[in-house]
Amino acid sequence: MRLPKIAFHPMTALAISVGLILASIAMVLYQESLFERQAAREATVQANILASSVTAALAFNDARTAQEYVNALKANPDIEAAAVFANDDEELAKFLRPGVVDVPSKVVPHIAQMADNHVVVIVAALQRGSRLGTVYLRATTESTERRILRYGVLVLLVTMGALLTIAFAAAQISLTRQNASLADQARELSEANSRLKDEMEQRTAAEEALRQSQKMEALGHLSGGIAHDFNNLIGIIKGNLQLLIRRLQQGRTDVQRYAEYALEGADRAGTLTSRILAFSRQQPLSPIHVNISLLIRDMMDLIRQSVGNGTEIVTVLNAKCWIVCDPNQMEHAVLNLVNNARDAMPDGGVLHITTTDMQIDTQKVPEDPPPGKYVSLEIRDNGQGMDKDVKEKALDPFFTTKPPGQGTGLGLSMIFGYVRQSGGYLKIDSEPDKGTAITILFPQIEPAEK
């Protein structure tokens, strides 16, 4: 059975063909708009992920960690440039593709902006509503493969329109061929949409894998340090117990020192656990109302015994207001700081312990305490001090400048965790050969709250 042939007037055929071409151009322009919006959304997501990842690095001005997060974006070929700025427009980290224009020196957060086949996103890095810095990200709006695909579709549609013009002019296009041609177009468009969807899913999966990798890297560093210290303590306990058993098997009873050494190792393991809990802010606390000046005064004999005779102690205990904290943990934190000051002055020196009631009126940077009334405890030495790199890492868990076996690297991180868990703030001021000052601030409580 032969299908009937359909004939069109040449002008009608021409009008239909022109309409198809215009529709094709309109479709490509619409897809162009869709691609740009999609690129803007993806760039915004990448910028927000980077801003969320570098908040801790910004809080501690950790340029190396920030650079690691920025370098991770190199895996995405569409990203041309990325940078992290502190609140004072100080450039903390960045990367540029070869031949790419450098990032601006000053940036202001704004939504995604399109220009010259590029999208620029600038977002604020926030922590608990406070701005720590700014993230800049520039990416291409689409990959070369996408552009080739889109213009390939345009060429295909224009070619199809020309063929339809010839066919309509000849008025000999059968209905069957028209249906087959339309089916082919629908299939090609469906395949193109499917490929675009697959690319988006692959990109999402890659971003999730990157975030998971960063989490596992941080967890591996922490667990490695914990495992190392616990293995040492377990070795001490196990070795002394083995010696104790061997002595008992020989019928000897002079085993008390081995039992004491094993107990000492167990106590050190317990102390390490407490420090890890303090660092993670998960240790149980028993907060009460405390006058920090009275607490320091009651500790003076213990402090003098800890620092020894080679260190002069100068105290100025002017704080009269009360705070809320766990006094036992506070004493532990003070002794840790005093011992650190003693170790920083191997040839002796002067240790200053000062308490003050104070008022903070402005918050210069997000990591500073908000305006309010505080009680300040400052422990300052005139010892070796810390350079910039050591100061930036001082609160990191398991970081220590002491020789192996003389420090776990959890002292300052434990104190920082306890202070933050108690609602306080900790600040480090230090310069090489000029000493170190550790300042702890706790909010004052009103007399009616006591």
N, C-alpha and C positions, 0 to 999 in steps of 0.2 A: 504494500500500500504506500503510495507516494503522498508525502505531505504537501499541502498547498503552498505555493510560493507567494510571498508578500512583497508588493511593490510600493515604493514611497516616491513622492515628488522630490526632485533634487533639492529644492529649498528646504523641504521638511527634513530631509536627511542631513543637510548641512547644519540646520538649527539643532537637531539632536546631537550631532557630533560636537558642535561648539559647546553645547550644554554639558556634555560628558567631560570635555577637556576642562571647562571651568569648575565643574564639580570635583574633578581630580585635583586641580590646583588648590581648591578650597579644602579638600581633605588633607592634602600634604601640609598646608598652613596650619590646619587644626592639630594635626599630629605634631607639628613643630612646637606649637604652644603646649601640647601635652608633655612632650619630651622636656621642654624647658621647666615646666612646673615640677615634673618628676625629678629632674636633676636638682632643682632648688630644694625639694623635700629631702632627697638623699643627702645633699651637702649639709643641710640643716641638721639631719640626724647624726651625720658623722661629727659635725662640730659640737653638738650637744654631748655625744659620747666622749669626745676628747675633753670637753669642759668638765664633765662629771669625773673622768679618770684622773685629771691633774689637780683636783681640789686639794688633796693631801700634799702634793708637791708644792703647790702655791702657798699653802699654809705654812710650810717649813722652808720655803724658798729653795727647794731641792731641784736645781737646774738639771742634774743628771737624770733623775727619775722623769722629769717633764720631757727631756729629750728622748728618752726611751719610748714614751707614749707617742710623741710626735713621729718618731722614726717608724713606728708600727703602721702608720698610714701610708708609707711608701708601697705597701703591698697592693694598694688600690691604684691602678694606672690612671684613673680619671682625676685624681687629686694632684695638682701641680705645686701647691705651696700650702704650708701650715705653720702657725706660730702661736706661742703662748706668751702673754705679757702679764706682768704684775700690775698692781693698781697704779703704780707710778710710771706706767708705760715702759718699764724696764723689760727688755726682751729676754725671756727666760729660756726659750728653746724655739727652734724653727728648722724647716727643711725646704729646699727649693729643687725642682727639677732643673736639669741643665738647660740653659737658655731662657729660663723663666724670669720675668721681672721680679725684683725683690719686693718683699712685703713692706707696707708703709710703716713709718716709725711711730705714728700715733694712730690708734684705732678707737672707734666708738661703736658699741653694739648696735646692730641693725638687722632687719630681716634680710633674707636672700635677695641679692641684686644681680640682674643679668647685664652683661656687657661683652660684646665681641666674642660670642660663643663661649663665654665663661660665666660662672656664678661665684659670687663672693658672699660669704656668710661670716658675720662677727657676732659672737655670743658672749655673755658674761658667765664666768665660772663662779657658781654660788655654793655656799655651804651654810645650811640653816638660815637661808634668806640673806646672808651677808655676802657681798661680792668680794672675791679673793683676787680676781684678775680677769683677763679677756683672752678669748681664743679666736684666731683668724684662720679662715680656710678658704682656698680658691681652687675650683675644679672646673674641668671642661663640662659643657652642658650635655655632651653625648659622645660616645665612642665613634671611631671611624667606621666600625662595622654597622652601627645603627644608621649613620648618615648614608652609607652605601645602600643599605636596605631601603631607606626611605626614598632616595632618589631613584633607586631601581624600580620601586613601585610606581613612581611618577612616570618614568620612561615607559614602563609597561602599560600604564593607563593611557598615556598620550598615543603610544603606538596603536593600542586597541581602538582609540577614538579615530585615528587615521584609517585604520582598516575598516571600521564601521562606516566611515564616510564613503570610502570606495564601494563598500558592499551596498550601502543605502542608495548611492548614486546609480549603481547597476540594478538596484531593486530586486536582487536575487539572493537575499539572505534567508535561509530557511529558518523556521521556528526551532527546529531541533538543534541547529548549530548555535543559535542564540542562547538557548538554555544551557548547552554544554559550555559555552564560553563563560556565561555567568557563574556556572558551577565551579569552573576553574578559578575564576577570580575569588569567589568566596573561600575556596580551599586555600589559596595562596595567602589571603588576608588572615585566615584562621591560623595558618602555620606561622605567619609573621607575629601575630599576637601571642601565640604559644611560646615562640622563641623569646619574645620580650619578657613574658611572665617567668620563664625559666631563668633568664639572666637576673631578674630581680630577686628570685628565690635564692639563687646561688650567692648573690651579693649579701643578702640577709644572713645566710648560713655562714659566710666568711666572716662577717662582723661578729656574729655570736661566737664563732670559734676563736676569734682574736680576743674577745673579752674573757672567755673561759681560760685561754692560755695565760693571760695576764694574772687572773685569779690564782691559777695553779702555780705560777712562778712565785708569787708572793707567799702562798701557803707552803711551797717547798722550801723557801728560804727560812721561814719561821720554824717549820717542823724540823729542818735540818739542824738548826741551832739548838733547839730543845733536845733532840735526840742525842746530839753530841754531849751536852752537859749531863743528861741523865745516864748515858752509857758510862761516863767517867765515874759518876757517883755509884752506879750499880757495880762497877768494877771494884771500887773501894770496899763496898759492903760485902760483895762475894768473896773477894780475896781474903779479907779478915775472917769471915766465917769459915773459909776453907782452912786457914791456919788454926783457927780455934778447934775445928773438928779433928785436925791432924794431931794437935797437942793432946786432946782428950783421948784419942785412940792410943797415944803413947803413954797414957796414964798420968800425964802431967796436968796440974791444976792451975798453973800460972797463965790463965787465959783471959784475965779481966781486961787487959789493955786492948786485946783484939775485939772483945765485945764492945768496949767503949769506942774504938775506932769505927766499928760497924754502925753503932748508934749515931756517932757523929756524922757519918755519911748519910744515914737516913734523915737526920735533922737538916742537913744541907739540902737534901732532895725536897723536904717539906718547905724549906725556905724558897727554893727555886720555884716550886709550885705556887707559893703565895705571890712571888714576884710576877709570874706569868699571869695569874688572876688579876693582880693589880694593873699590869699593863693592858689587859683586855677589859678592865673596868668591870669585872664580874666577881670580885672578892666580897664576901659579906662584911659589912661595916656596922659599927654600933655608934652612930653619931650622938654626941651630947653637946651641951653648951660649954665652951672652953675659952679661957682667957690665955692667949698665946704667950703673953709676957710671964704669967705665973707658970705656965708649962715649961718654958725655957729656964726660968729661975730654978725650978725643981730638978731640972736635968743637968745643972752645971757640974755637979760632981762626976756624973757619967761622961759628960762632954770632955772635961779635963782629963779624965782617965783615958779616953779614946784618942785624943790628940797628942798626949805625952807632954813632957816638960820642955821640949824644943819649940813649942808654939805658944805665942802670947795670945790670949783671948781678950777681946774688947767687946763688952756688951753695952748696948743702949736700948733699954726696954721701955719705950714710951707708950706702947699700945695699951689702951685702957678698955677699949670696946671688946665685946665678946663675939665669937663665931660659933658655927656648928660644924663639928668634925669628929672623927674617931680619934681619941687622944693616943691610943696605943699605936695606931698606924702613923699618926703625926710624929710621935717620938721616933719611930723607926725611920721615917723620912728624914727627920733632922739629923739623926746619927749617920745615915747614909751620906748626906750632904757634908757633914762635918768630916767624915772619914775621907771623902773625895778631896776636900780642901787640904786635909793633912797630907794626902798622897801627892798633891800638886806642889807641896812645899817640902821636898825631901831634906833640905838643909835648914828647916825651920822658917818661921815667918809670923805674920800677924793674922789672926782670924777674927773678923768682925761679925757680930750677931746683933741685928737691929730689928726692932719691932716698932711699927708706926701706925697710927690711925690716919687715914688719908681719904681725900675726895677726888674722884676722877670726873672731869667735866665733859671731855670729848673723847671720841673713839677714832684715832687716826687711821688705823688699818683694821680689817675685819677680825684678825686674830687677837687684837687687844681687848681687854675687858670693857664692857659697855659702861657708860657713865653711871656713877653711884658711889656709895660709901664702902670702903674696904679696910681690912686690917692687913698690913704688909709685914712679911717676915723675909729679911734679906740675910743671906750667909755669904760673906765675901772674903776672899783670900788674896794675897799678893804673890801668888805662885807663878807657875809656868804659863798659865792661860791656854787658850785654844785658838788655832787659826780658823779661817772661814769654813774650810771643808770639814774640819772636826766638829765645829759648832753646829753645822747643818745636820750632821749625823748623830749628834750627842743623844738625842731621844730615841734613836732607832734601837729596836731590841737586838741584843747580842753584839752591839758595837762597843768596842772598848779599845783604848790605847795602852792598856796595861799588858805586861808580858803574859804568856800562856800560864794558866793556873792561878793568876792573881786577880782575876775579875771575870764575872759572867757577862757583863755588858747589859745587865737588866736593871742596874741601880736607878739611873735617871729615868728610864722608861717606866719602871715601877712607880717612882715618885710622881711622874707626870700622869700616869693612869689613875693613881689614888687621888691626886689633886682634882683632876677633871671629874672623876666620879663623885667627889664631894662638892662639886659646884664651884671650884676655885680655878685659878689661872697660874701658869708658871712661865717665867721669862728668864732667858740666859743672856748675860752680857759678859763678853770675854774678848781679850786681845792677847796675842803672844807676848810673854814676859811682863804683862801688866796685871795678871790675875784674872779671877773669875768671880762674878756675882750672880747667885741664883736668887730670884725673887719669887715668893709665893704670895698670892693675893686671895683672901677669902672675903666674901661679902659680910659686912657687919650685920648684927641682928639688933633690932630695937629693944630697949629695956623691957617693953611689954611682952616680948616674945620669949624672954628668959624664964 
